[in-house]
């Protein structure tokens, strides 16, 4: 049955929230491309972050330059770097991040940016060859289907 317009059931729109221990990806700035953990929320616009395993020192950082990930580590409010590092390693954040499709896309984008003209040429030739093989197989299957019909 269709739901009434004013229903009392709240539908959660967001899945990732700013919380203590939330791991975030830094999208721009001096530490661009690194992961940090939110250690404390300063105000509406900034958080105290720490990246003990990624080389980011504890500092205040605006939420605008962070993108929240799905990972959360278990650390108390304003935990020391030693505890953040221990929780980070226990949760295996770096390994989980490397396996995520987000990290793989970033890596592929960087690899594509580093390609030389000759590399692009080789990719083009490989794609042409692949498409030729696919076209050949499809035609073969179509011929078999026509014979049966």
C-alpha positions as CSV (number, residue, x, y, z in Angstrom):
1,X,0.0,0.0,0.0
2,X,1.2,3.5,-0.7
3,X,2.5,5.5,2.2
4,X,0.8,8.6,3.3
5,X,2.6,11.9,2.6
6,X,3.0,12.7,6.3
7,X,4.2,9.5,7.8
8,X,5.7,9.3,11.2
9,X,8.3,6.8,10.2
10,X,11.6,8.5,9.6
11,X,13.6,7.3,6.7
12,X,17.4,7.5,7.2
13,X,18.9,9.3,4.2
14,X,22.6,9.3,5.3
15,X,24.6,6.3,6.3
16,X,27.9,7.9,7.4
17,X,27.9,10.3,10.3
18,X,30.5,12.5,11.8
19,X,31.5,10.6,15.0
20,X,34.5,10.0,17.1
21,X,36.6,7.3,15.4
22,X,35.1,7.8,11.9
23,X,37.8,7.4,9.3
24,X,37.8,10.2,6.7
25,X,39.6,10.6,3.3
26,X,41.2,14.0,2.8
27,X,40.2,15.2,-0.6
28,X,42.3,18.4,-0.9
29,X,44.9,20.4,0.9
30,X,48.4,19.6,2.0
31,X,47.5,16.1,3.1
32,X,45.4,15.3,0.0
33,X,44.8,11.6,-0.5
34,X,45.5,10.5,3.1
35,X,43.3,8.9,5.7
36,X,42.6,10.3,9.1
37,X,40.5,9.4,12.1
38,X,38.2,12.0,13.7
39,X,39.3,12.2,17.3
40,X,37.1,15.1,18.5
41,X,34.5,17.5,17.0
42,X,35.5,21.1,17.6
43,X,32.5,22.9,16.1
44,X,30.0,22.7,13.2
45,X,32.8,23.2,10.6
46,X,35.9,21.6,12.1
47,X,37.2,18.4,13.7
48,X,40.3,17.4,15.5
49,X,41.8,14.6,13.3
50,X,44.8,12.3,13.6
51,X,46.4,10.0,11.1
52,X,49.0,8.0,13.0
53,X,49.5,5.4,10.3
54,X,49.3,7.8,7.3
55,X,51.7,10.5,8.4
56,X,49.1,13.2,9.3
57,X,49.8,14.9,12.6
58,X,47.0,15.7,15.0
59,X,45.4,18.9,13.8
60,X,42.2,20.8,13.3
61,X,40.7,20.2,9.9
62,X,37.5,21.6,8.2
63,X,34.8,19.0,7.3
64,X,34.8,20.6,3.7
65,X,38.1,19.0,2.9
66,X,37.2,15.5,4.3
67,X,35.0,12.8,2.9
68,X,33.7,10.3,5.4
69,X,34.4,6.6,4.7
70,X,32.5,3.5,5.9
71,X,35.2,2.7,8.5
72,X,34.9,3.5,12.2
73,X,37.6,2.7,14.7
74,X,36.8,2.3,18.4
75,X,38.6,5.2,20.2
76,X,37.5,7.3,23.2
77,X,36.8,11.0,23.0
78,X,40.1,12.9,22.5
79,X,42.2,9.8,22.7
80,X,46.0,10.0,22.6
81,X,47.9,9.2,19.4
82,X,49.1,5.9,20.9
83,X,45.5,4.7,21.4
84,X,44.4,5.9,18.0
85,X,47.3,4.0,16.3
86,X,46.6,0.8,18.3
87,X,42.8,1.0,17.3
88,X,43.7,1.8,13.7
89,X,46.0,-1.2,13.4
90,X,43.6,-3.5,15.3
91,X,40.8,-2.5,12.9
92,X,43.1,-3.0,9.9
93,X,41.9,0.2,8.3
94,X,44.8,0.5,5.7
95,X,44.2,-3.1,4.5
96,X,40.4,-2.5,4.3
97,X,40.9,0.8,2.5
98,X,43.3,-0.8,-0.1
99,X,40.5,-3.4,-0.8
100,X,37.7,-0.8,-1.2
101,X,36.5,0.1,-4.7
102,X,37.0,3.8,-3.8
103,X,40.8,3.3,-3.3
104,X,41.0,1.2,-6.4
105,X,39.3,3.9,-8.5
106,X,41.7,6.5,-7.1
107,X,44.7,4.3,-8.0
108,X,43.4,3.6,-11.5
109,X,42.9,7.4,-12.0
110,X,46.5,8.1,-10.9
111,X,47.8,5.3,-13.2
112,X,45.8,6.7,-16.1
113,X,47.2,10.2,-15.5
114,X,50.8,8.8,-15.5
115,X,50.4,7.0,-18.9
116,X,52.6,8.0,-21.7
117,X,51.5,8.4,-25.3
118,X,52.8,5.0,-26.2
119,X,50.9,3.4,-23.2
120,X,47.7,5.0,-24.5
121,X,48.5,3.7,-28.0
122,X,49.0,0.1,-26.6
123,X,45.7,0.3,-24.6
124,X,43.9,1.5,-27.8
125,X,45.3,-1.5,-29.8
126,X,44.4,-3.9,-27.0
127,X,40.8,-2.6,-26.9
128,X,40.5,-2.9,-30.7
129,X,41.7,-6.5,-30.6
130,X,39.4,-7.4,-27.8
131,X,36.4,-5.8,-29.6
132,X,37.4,-7.7,-32.8
133,X,37.3,-11.0,-30.9
134,X,34.0,-10.2,-29.3
135,X,32.5,-9.2,-32.6
136,X,33.7,-12.4,-34.2
137,X,32.2,-14.6,-31.4
138,X,28.9,-12.8,-31.5
139,X,28.7,-13.3,-35.3
140,X,29.4,-17.0,-34.8
141,X,26.7,-17.3,-32.3
142,X,24.2,-15.4,-34.5
143,X,25.0,-17.8,-37.4
144,X,24.3,-20.8,-35.2
145,X,21.1,-19.3,-34.0
146,X,20.0,-18.6,-37.6
147,X,20.7,-22.3,-38.6
148,X,18.6,-23.6,-35.8
149,X,15.7,-21.2,-36.6
